[in-house]
Amino acid sequence: MDIQVRVWRQDGPSDKGRMVSYDVKDISPDASFLEMLDVLNEKLILDGDDPVAFDHDCREGICGMCGMMINGVAHGPERATTTCQLHMRHFSDGDVIDVEPWRAAAFPVIKDLVVDRGAFDSIIQAGGYISAPTGTAPDAHATPVPKADADAAFEAATCIGCGACVAACPNGSSMLFTAAKVSHLGLLPQGQPERDSRVLDMIAAQDEAGFGGCTNAGECTTVCPKGIPLTLIGRLNADYRNALRKG
Amino acid sequence: MTKAPVRKPVPATRSTVSLKLLMAVTGLLLVAFLFAHMTGNLKLFVGPENFDHYAHWLRTLGTPLLPETWYLWIQRAGLTVALIGHIAAATILARRARKARPVRYAHRPKVQGSYAARTMRWGGVIVLLFVIYHILDLTTGTVNPAGGDSEPSARVIADFAPGRWYVTLFYTLAIVAVGLHLRHGIFSAVRTLGQRSPRGERRARQAALVLSLVLVIGYLSVPFAVLTGLVG
């Protein structure tokens, strides 16, 4: 299939950037979106042009490295799918596809489609840990966890930190990411000692990084490749209120 | 390596989540007032005298413990404080949201979110302008054809007379704006206050829809009853 991509090209953080059109011919419908960009880049290199920079790593949908706005939707038109797992068969021959980086003040563009997601690291550093005694590993059944809690914590823990929630949010908020991390640890007995300080510190780090606030619009959960539910934001809010009350 | 611009640390009381809590509490307080106000309005269907009697009772409410009209002024002060808190928090959050996305998307379809959720901010501004007009119209009577010295029922009946269909139209649009604001707002407030189960979410969305519809129908019934000659 032949398509045209309009890609955001930006030489560096201080460059203004612009959309540039490229024709990509003879793409297999079974190629992934990133493979299509690989084909484009090979052509650009052969032509002596600068290849399009984009983040990727595992290409199995589990690492969280890839991610771009495809026709204005984070990770493209397929639900619960990362960009690397999106295949060209979901597009039609002759389509014009717009590709842009995540847009957020907290995610500055480094080059083309690559953004710096270090702001997520600062949120994790603020509270994404538990205090555990070091030494030999405890017995697996030493701390019983109710099955329902384990399942809910695991669901939250599937967040791969790709940043699609921020990219899709009309407020540029990272609430779904932060809520997933707060819930993942807060649902488990090991996460209880820091439960209050965690939610306060992670929200403070989120605000400090320049993310917006949540308006419960729900854009985040619809584009989340892991389907992190919006209800976790309610859990974060409840934890935050409890922590505020305790001072 | 580029670094995202780090903003000043925000104290917990002014974090985005705390500001949303303030909006949720003040918003729900204002919704409670809307229901009380609607109940009063519906008394017009019992009769204009009943409606006027209720309006006068509001001025003597709390007496003899409180001097006359004191209760009303305490309520007005409370509502004004809630309204200012709601708008101030909304303004701060809207500014933070704007700063959070300095470069806009070239291609951005109107996606998943509901119309009500997308129009909260401008819808809120429209509702505020309506509230100002509404007070000048039916509370002070400044822009009302019957004037400020008339009975409340006379003001309402003069306001929505068929010849002034444009006033009824304006009220209708404003009430629909309130309904849309609350359809997302009530759900959002409940979520902000910590609602976190999928079943609770379904209930909160249904409750927000039903409560908004009840308010829209309740509030629109009076102007349309006057317009069609059912009342007055």
Interface residues (C-beta under 8 A of the other chain):
Chain A: R6 W8 P13 M19 M69 N71 G72 V73 D98 E100 R103 A104 A105 A106 F107 P108 V109 I110 D116 G118 A119 A168 P170 N171 G172 S173 L200 I203 A204 Q206 D207 E208 A209 G210 F211 G212 G213 C214 T215 N216 A217 G218 E219 T222 P229 L230 T231 L232 I233 G234 R235 L236 N237 A238 Y240 R241 L244
Chain B: M1 T2 K3 A4 P5 V6 R7 K8 P9 V10 A12 T13 S15 T16 V17 S18 L19 K20 L21 L93 R96 A97 K99 A100 R101 P102 V103 R104 Y105 A106 H107 R108 P109 V111 Q112 G113 A117 R118 M120 H184 F187 S188 R191 T192 L193 G194 Q195 R196 S197 P198 G200 E201
